[in-house]
Amino acid sequence: MNTNSINTISKYLLLFLLILTGASCNDNDDAEDTSIPVLISQNINDGDVVGPSGYVELTFSKAMRQAPDTEIYFNGGVVRVSINYEKVRYTFSGMENKECTFEVPAGALTDMQGRAYDEDFFLSFTAKSEISGGGKVFDAIVDSKGNGDYTTLQAAINAITTPPTSPYKIFIANGTYNECVRINKNKPFVHLIGESRDGVKIQFAVNRVDDSSNATSWPYSIFNENSPARKAGYSEDQNTVVLIEATDFYAENISIINLYGAFSNRHTGGLGKNGQAEALINREDRFALNNCLLVSYQDTWWTRYWNNTTPHRAYVYNSWIEGHTDYIWGSGDVLIENSTFYNTGNDGGSVITASRTSESDKYGYVIKDCTVNGDDTKFSFGRSQATTTKTVWINTKLKMDIIDSHWGYGGQIPTLYAEYNTIDKNGNMIAESKTITSGNVSFTSSVLTASEAAKYTYENIITIDSWNPKEYMETPLAAPTNVNLSGNTLTWDAVSGAAGYLIFMNGNYAGQTTDTTVTLTNTDESNIYTVKTVSQYGTVSE
């Protein structure tokens, strides 16, 4: 979002901003980064059991290269790794039933200025197939360790060749997926089901600040041909971590993190930088999230619809949305329920919404039965960037302070700023009409009556054409009982209503089936096998 469009401002505030900008130019953001490289994540951990073909990928805090006259080893032999900016990868194949090792001696990898990663890295894992037989409950399995159909989510998306007409379910095993993901318009009904919200991380560091003179943002800008995103092969229009261009999208149990805006004390590898850096952009009608986490600093989630002439709806339930500046913004009828908004930063200036509601949007942003918390000292419900803006907060519980006016001014006087039954951190109801003043502009927010608030329902906003994303948000079924291993055969009791089952070995995904028995091609007395139940729409049991 272009924050420079705020065009009505008092001369005193302008003077203050100029002074503040001058002061910020004297900081060290554009100084050379002299820090030692840090290993942020790895896709395989010591002791894991993975598929016979896959890759080991190490992600560092900065661009890396292999130092001259050094060697890296796989199974004791010298190998060549591929290095793409901060990612170091070695691809292996044909390792069926083998114990594998991957070793990077201290000093073998350095940043671009020659500062070494000065720790020995040694990884030991087993490569083998575990399951044979059984039907498919998911259309595709993504597992960074190599046990599924694909090791990246984008590869699973690319494999969809015929536009689905019903839910196309993709299971994502726990792991860190350092990639940007795009679902094109011709791939509706994609359902992404993560193993766990905290365990499945789709992340990348990218922004869309088109300013080559900005030494802080330009190294990670999608418009910079030398940025990590462009070097990874992403085009200029992939200006977010996850881009959804199709209708009927649904995601459950997934974290989407833009590392450019995420803070390192909250998310490993976070850079904590300001600037336009979306984690998620959705562009079509019928979009839903359940138990998901969205993280950036500015513009975390952009409801960026293709046009303003037809209705567009988004529904979010039981999720966590994190940021500092305008971190939900755009148009559409958006209903968010039973979720948490987390304000980062510490300047007392967090702004949650920046709605640009269009003429075709009947309700705008509706945030209901949610909690506001954060590291910042104060926040505001939002600021308006269109005269058609409508934003409503209902039954909000605050765990931090809100600014006195509750709302800010974003360059346009909104159609409706309203709240109902706002409860402060001390348990007091503080919903009241507020006057918002900026320079020569002044307008008043509203407090809904009980009857007015009662009209903002899921049925009125979301299910107007029988679209009902709540049907996908299933209560997990019970896990199977009487799981028994006899020889090479693993069996369990059927669970009523189950669409199928997932099998895990030592906590790692191993296979899927629609039966209640599978044959294990490899067994070991030390292995621990777990079976989880899958519901009709993909929800997985504990």
C-alpha positions in Angstrom: 0.0 0.0 0.0 1.3 3.5 -0.9 1.4 5.3 2.4 2.6 8.4 0.6 -1.0 8.9 -0.5 -1.9 10.4 2.9 -2.3 13.9 1.6 -3.9 15.9 4.4 -1.6 16.6 7.2 -0.9 19.5 9.5 2.2 21.6 9.0 3.4 20.7 12.4 3.1 16.9 11.8 4.8 17.3 8.5 7.7 19.1 10.2 7.9 16.4 12.8 8.0 13.7 10.1 10.7 15.5 8.2 12.8 15.7 11.4 12.2 12.1 12.1 13.1 11.1 8.6 16.3 13.1 8.8 17.2 11.3 12.1 16.5 7.9 10.6 18.9 8.6 7.7 21.7 8.7 10.3 21.1 5.2 11.6 23.2 2.2 10.5 20.6 0.4 8.3 22.6 1.0 5.2 25.9 0.1 6.8 27.7 -3.1 5.8 26.4 -6.1 7.6 29.4 -7.5 9.5 27.5 -10.2 11.3 28.6 -13.8 11.2 26.3 -16.1 9.1 23.7 -17.9 11.1 22.0 -21.2 10.1 18.3 -20.4 10.2 16.7 -23.7 9.3 17.3 -27.1 7.7 14.7 -29.3 6.0 16.0 -32.6 7.6 17.0 -33.0 11.2 19.4 -35.5 12.8 17.8 -38.9 13.1 15.0 -38.3 10.6 13.8 -41.0 8.3 13.2 -39.6 4.8 12.5 -40.9 1.3 15.1 -42.6 -0.8 15.3 -39.5 -3.1 15.3 -35.9 -1.9 17.6 -33.1 -0.8 19.3 -31.6 2.2 18.8 -27.8 2.3 20.4 -25.4 4.7 19.0 -21.8 4.9 21.3 -19.1 6.3 20.8 -15.6 7.4 22.5 -14.1 4.3 23.9 -15.0 0.9 26.5 -17.7 1.0 29.2 -19.3 -1.1 31.7 -22.2 -0.8 35.1 -21.1 0.2 38.0 -21.9 -2.2 39.9 -25.2 -1.5 37.2 -26.6 0.8 35.2 -29.8 0.6 31.6 -30.8 1.6 30.8 -34.5 2.1 27.8 -36.8 1.6 28.3 -40.3 2.9 32.0 -39.6 3.2 32.5 -38.6 -0.4 33.2 -35.1 -1.7 30.1 -33.6 -3.3 29.1 -30.4 -5.0 26.3 -28.4 -3.6 24.1 -25.8 -5.3 23.9 -22.4 -3.6 21.1 -20.0 -4.3 21.6 -16.8 -2.3 21.0 -18.0 1.3 20.1 -21.6 0.5 22.6 -24.4 0.3 21.3 -27.6 -1.2 22.6 -31.1 -1.9 20.3 -33.4 -3.9 20.5 -37.2 -3.4 18.7 -40.2 -5.0 18.7 -44.0 -4.9 19.4 -44.1 -1.2 16.9 -46.9 -0.5 17.6 -48.5 2.9 20.7 -46.5 3.6 22.1 -44.6 6.5 23.2 -41.2 5.2 25.4 -38.4 6.4 25.9 -34.9 5.2 28.9 -32.9 6.5 30.0 -29.3 6.1 33.2 -28.5 7.9 33.6 -25.2 9.7 34.7 -22.5 7.3 33.6 -24.4 4.2 30.8 -21.9 3.8 31.2 -18.1 4.0 29.1 -15.0 3.3 29.9 -12.9 0.2 32.5 -10.9 2.2 34.3 -14.1 3.3 32.9 -14.2 6.9 32.7 -17.9 7.7 30.0 -20.1 9.2 32.4 -21.3 11.8 30.6 -24.4 13.1 31.0 -28.0 12.0 27.7 -29.1 10.5 27.0 -32.9 10.6 23.7 -34.5 9.8 22.8 -38.2 10.0 19.5 -39.6 8.7 18.0 -42.8 7.2 16.6 -43.0 3.7 14.0 -45.7 3.0 10.4 -46.2 1.9 8.0 -47.3 4.7 4.6 -48.0 3.3 3.3 -50.1 0.5 -0.3 -50.5 -0.5 -3.3 -48.5 0.5 -5.5 -45.9 -1.2 -5.2 -42.1 -1.3 -7.0 -39.8 1.0 -5.1 -36.7 -0.1 -4.6 -35.9 -3.7 -1.0 -34.9 -3.0 1.5 -35.1 -0.1 4.1 -32.4 0.3 7.0 -33.3 2.7 10.3 -31.4 2.7 12.0 -34.6 4.0 11.2 -36.5 0.8 8.6 -38.9 2.1 5.7 -37.5 0.1 4.9 -36.9 -3.6 6.7 -33.5 -3.6 9.3 -31.7 -1.5 7.9 -28.2 -2.3 4.3 -26.9 -2.2 4.7 -25.1 -5.6 5.6 -28.4 -7.2 2.4 -29.9 -5.9 0.4 -26.9 -7.3 2.2 -27.1 -10.7 1.2 -30.7 -11.0 -2.5 -29.8 -11.1 -3.2 -29.9 -14.9 -7.0 -30.0 -14.9 -9.0 -27.3 -13.1 -10.5 -29.0 -10.1 -14.3 -28.8 -9.6 -14.3 -30.1 -6.0 -11.8 -29.8 -3.2 -8.3 -30.9 -4.3 -6.7 -31.7 -1.0 -2.9 -31.3 -0.4 -1.4 -32.4 2.9 1.7 -30.6 4.0 3.9 -32.4 6.5 5.6 -30.4 9.2 8.7 -28.6 7.9 10.0 -25.2 6.8 9.3 -24.5 3.2 11.5 -21.6 2.1 9.5 -20.7 -1.1 7.0 -18.3 -2.6 3.8 -20.0 -3.7 1.3 -19.0 -6.4 -2.0 -20.6 -7.2 -3.2 -19.4 -10.6 -6.8 -18.6 -11.6 -7.3 -21.9 -13.4 -6.8 -23.9 -10.2 -9.8 -23.4 -8.0 -10.8 -25.6 -5.1 -7.3 -26.0 -3.8 -7.3 -27.0 -0.1 -4.0 -26.9 1.8 -4.1 -28.9 5.0 -1.0 -28.6 7.3 0.1 -31.2 9.8 0.2 -28.4 12.4 0.1 -24.6 12.4 3.4 -24.1 14.2 5.0 -27.0 12.3 4.2 -26.0 8.7 6.0 -22.8 7.8 5.8 -21.3 4.3 8.3 -18.4 4.4 10.5 -16.1 2.4 12.0 -12.6 2.7 10.6 -10.3 -0.1 9.1 -6.9 -0.4 7.6 -4.8 -3.1 9.3 -1.4 -2.4 10.3 -0.1 -5.9 13.0 2.2 -4.7 16.6 1.3 -5.7 17.9 4.1 -3.5 16.5 2.5 -0.3 19.5 0.6 1.1 17.3 -1.2 3.6 14.5 -2.5 1.3 16.1 -2.8 -2.1 18.2 -5.9 -1.4 15.0 -7.8 -0.9 12.7 -6.1 -3.4 10.9 -8.2 -6.0 11.9 -5.4 -8.5 15.6 -6.0 -7.8 17.0 -8.6 -10.2 19.6 -9.5 -7.6 17.2 -10.1 -4.7 16.7 -13.5 -3.3 13.2 -13.8 -4.8 14.4 -12.9 -8.4 17.4 -15.2 -8.1 15.0 -18.0 -7.0 13.2 -17.4 -10.3 10.1 -15.5 -9.2 8.7 -12.8 -11.4 7.9 -9.2 -10.5 4.2 -10.0 -9.9 5.1 -12.6 -7.3 5.3 -9.8 -4.7 4.2 -11.8 -1.7 5.0 -15.1 0.0 1.7 -16.7 -1.0 -0.4 -15.4 -3.9 -3.9 -16.9 -4.4 -5.5 -16.0 -7.7 -8.2 -18.7 -7.8 -11.7 -19.0 -6.3 -12.7 -21.5 -3.6 -9.4 -21.6 -1.8 -9.1 -23.0 1.7 -6.1 -23.5 4.1 -5.9 -25.0 7.5 -3.0 -25.4 10.0 -0.4 -23.3 8.1 1.9 -20.5 8.9 2.7 -17.9 6.2 5.6 -15.7 7.2 7.3 -12.9 5.3 10.7 -12.9 6.9 11.4 -9.4 5.7 8.8 -8.0 8.2 8.9 -10.7 10.8 10.9 -10.0 14.0 13.8 -12.4 14.8 12.8 -12.6 18.5 9.5 -14.1 17.4 10.3 -15.9 14.1 13.7 -17.5 13.3 15.3 -15.6 10.4 13.1 -12.6 10.7 14.6 -9.3 9.6 12.1 -7.0 11.3 12.1 -4.4 8.4 9.5 -1.8 7.6 8.1 -1.5 4.1 5.4 -3.0 1.9 5.9 -6.7 2.3 2.8 -9.0 2.1 2.7 -12.5 3.5 -0.5 -13.2 1.7 -2.5 -11.8 -1.2 -5.9 -13.2 -2.3 -7.6 -12.0 -5.5 -10.8 -13.9 -5.9 -14.1 -14.7 -4.2 -14.7 -17.6 -1.7 -11.4 -17.5 0.2 -11.2 -19.1 3.7 -8.6 -19.8 6.4 -8.8 -21.8 9.6 -6.2 -22.0 12.3 -3.6 -20.2 10.2 -0.8 -17.7 11.1 0.0 -14.7 8.9 3.1 -12.6 9.7 4.8 -9.5 8.4 5.3 -5.9 9.5 3.5 -3.7 7.0 0.7 -4.9 4.7 0.7 -8.5 6.1 -2.5 -9.5 4.2 -3.8 -7.7 1.1 -7.3 -8.5 0.0 -6.5 -7.5 -3.5 -9.5 -8.3 -5.6 -9.4 -8.2 -9.4 -12.2 -5.6 -9.8 -14.6 -3.6 -7.7 -17.8 -4.4 -9.6 -18.6 -7.9 -8.2 -18.8 -9.1 -4.6 -15.8 -10.8 -3.1 -15.8 -12.6 0.2 -13.1 -13.9 2.6 -13.7 -15.8 5.8 -11.1 -16.3 8.5 -11.6 -18.3 11.7 -9.4 -19.1 14.7 -6.3 -17.6 13.3 -3.4 -15.3 14.2 -2.6 -12.2 12.2 0.6 -10.3 13.1 2.0 -6.9 11.9 2.4 -3.3 12.7 1.2 -1.0 9.8 -2.0 -1.5 7.8 -1.5 -5.2 8.2 -4.9 -6.1 6.8 -5.8 -3.9 3.9 -7.7 -3.9 0.6 -11.3 -4.4 -0.4 -14.0 -7.0 -0.2 -16.5 -8.3 2.4 -14.1 -9.9 4.9 -15.4 -11.6 8.1 -12.8 -12.5 10.7 -14.0 -14.4 13.8 -12.4 -15.8 17.0 -8.9 -14.7 16.0 -6.0 -12.8 17.5 -4.4 -9.6 16.1 -0.9 -9.2 17.3 0.7 -5.7 17.1 4.5 -5.7 16.7 7.0 -2.8 17.1 7.2 -0.5 20.1 6.4 3.0 18.9 2.7 3.1 20.0 1.6 3.5 16.4 0.3 0.1 15.3 -2.6 0.3 12.8 -4.5 -2.9 12.1 -6.8 -2.2 9.1 -6.6 0.0 6.1 -9.8 -0.9 4.2 -10.4 0.4 0.7 -14.0 -1.0 0.6 -15.5 -0.8 -2.9 -19.0 0.2 -3.9 -19.9 -3.5 -4.4 -18.9 -4.5 -0.9 -22.0 -4.5 1.4 -20.2 -5.0 4.7 -16.5 -4.3 4.3 -14.2 -5.5 7.0 -16.1 -7.1 9.9 -14.0 -8.3 12.9 -16.0 -10.2 15.4 -15.3 -11.9 18.8 -11.5 -11.3 18.4 -8.6 -10.4 20.7 -6.0 -7.7 20.2 -2.6 -8.1 21.8 1.0 -7.2 21.1 4.4 -5.9 21.9 3.5 -2.3 21.0 2.3 0.1 23.6 -0.8 1.3 21.7 -2.8 0.6 18.5 -5.7 1.8 16.4 -8.5 -0.2 14.8 -7.6 1.2 11.4 -7.3 4.1 9.0 -9.4 4.8 6.0 -8.1 5.1 2.4 -11.4 5.3 0.5 -14.6 7.2 1.1 -16.4 3.9 0.7 -14.5 2.3 3.6 -16.5 0.3 6.0 -14.8 -1.3 9.0 -16.6 -2.8 12.1 -15.3 -4.3 15.3 -17.7 -6.3 17.4 -17.1 -7.9 20.8 -13.4 -7.1 20.8 -11.3 -8.0 23.8 -8.2 -5.9 24.3 -5.0 -7.0 26.1 -3.2 -3.8 25.3 -4.0 -0.1 25.1 -5.8 1.5 22.2 -5.3 5.2 21.2 -7.7 7.7 22.6 -9.6 8.2 19.3 -9.7 4.4 18.6 -9.3 5.1 14.8 -6.9 7.0 12.6 -7.2 9.1 9.4 -5.7 7.6 6.2 -6.4 10.3 3.7 -10.2 9.7 3.2 -13.3 10.1 5.4 -14.8 6.6 5.6 -18.4 5.6 5.1 -18.5 3.7 8.4 -16.1 3.3 11.3 -18.0 1.4 14.0 -17.5 -0.7 17.1 -19.7 -2.6 19.5 -18.9 -4.0 23.0 -15.2 -3.3 23.0 -13.7 -4.5 26.3 -10.4 -3.0 27.5 -7.6 -4.9 29.3 -9.1 -4.1 32.7 -12.5 -5.6 31.7 -14.3 -2.3 31.1 -16.6 -1.7 28.1 -15.1 1.3 26.2 -17.1 1.3 22.9 -18.1 4.9 22.3 -18.4 7.4 19.5 -15.1 9.1 18.8 -14.0 12.2 16.9 -11.0 11.6 14.7 -9.1 14.8 13.8 -6.1 15.3 11.4 -5.2 18.8 10.4 -8.3 20.4 9.0 -10.2 17.1 8.7 -12.6 15.9 11.4 -15.2 13.1 11.4 -16.9 10.8 13.9 -17.0 7.0 14.4 -20.1 5.1 15.4 -21.2 2.8 18.1 -23.6 0.1 16.9 -26.8 -0.7 18.7 -27.4 -4.3 19.7 -29.9 -4.7 16.8 -27.4 -3.3 14.4 -24.6 -5.5 15.6 -26.8 -8.5 15.3 -27.0 -8.1 11.5 -23.3 -8.8 11.1 -23.6 -12.6 10.9 -21.8 -15.3 9.1 -25.0 -16.1 7.3 -25.6 -12.5 6.0 -22.0 -11.9 5.0 -20.6 -15.2 3.8 -23.3 -17.8 2.8 -25.3 -15.6 0.5 -25.0 -18.1 -2.4 -24.7 -21.3 -0.3 -20.9 -21.1 0.0 -20.3 -22.4 3.5 -16.6 -22.7 4.3 -17.4 -23.7 7.9 -18.2 -27.2 6.5 -14.5 -27.6 5.8 -13.6 -26.7 9.4 -14.2 -30.1 10.9 -13.8 -31.1 14.5 -10.9 -33.7 14.4 -12.0 -37.3 14.7 -10.5 -39.5 17.3 -7.2 -41.2 16.6 -7.4 -44.9 15.8 -7.2 -47.4 18.7 -5.6 -50.8 18.9 -2.7 -49.9 16.6 -0.7 -53.1 16.3 2.4 -54.2 14.4 2.6 -57.9 13.6 5.6 -58.8 11.5 5.5 -56.3 8.6 1.8 -55.6 8.9 0.4 -52.5 10.8 -3.3 -52.6 11.7 -5.7 -50.5 13.7 -9.4 -50.2 14.4 -11.6 -48.2 11.9 -12.8 -44.8 13.0 -16.4 -44.0 12.1 -16.7 -41.2 9.6 -13.0 -41.4 8.6 -12.0 -40.7 5.0 -8.6 -42.3 5.5 -5.5 -42.4 7.6 -2.0 -41.0 7.8 0.9 -43.1 9.1 3.9 -41.6 10.8 7.1 -43.2 11.9 9.1 -41.6 14.7 7.0 -38.4 14.2 7.7 -38.2 10.5 5.2 -38.7 7.7 5.4 -42.2 6.2 2.3 -42.9 4.2 -1.4 -42.6 3.6 -4.2 -45.2 3.1 -7.9 -45.5 3.0 -7.7 -49.0 4.6 -7.1 -50.0 8.2 -3.9 -52.0 7.4 -0.7 -51.3 5.6 2.5 -53.3 4.9 5.7 -51.9 6.0 8.6 -52.5 3.7 11.1 -51.8 6.5 10.6 -52.4 10.2 12.8 -51.9 13.2 12.0 -52.6 16.8 13.1 -49.1 17.8 10.6 -47.4 15.5 7.4 -45.8 16.8 4.4 -45.9 14.5 1.5 -43.5 14.8 -1.7 -43.5 12.9 -3.9 -40.4 12.5 -7.5 -40.2 11.3 -8.4 -37.9 8.3 -11.9 -36.4 8.1 -13.9 -35.9 5.0 -12.3 -32.5 4.1 -8.8 -33.4 5.3 -8.8 -32.4 9.0 -6.2 -34.7 10.8 -6.6 -36.0 14.3 -4.1 -35.4 17.1 
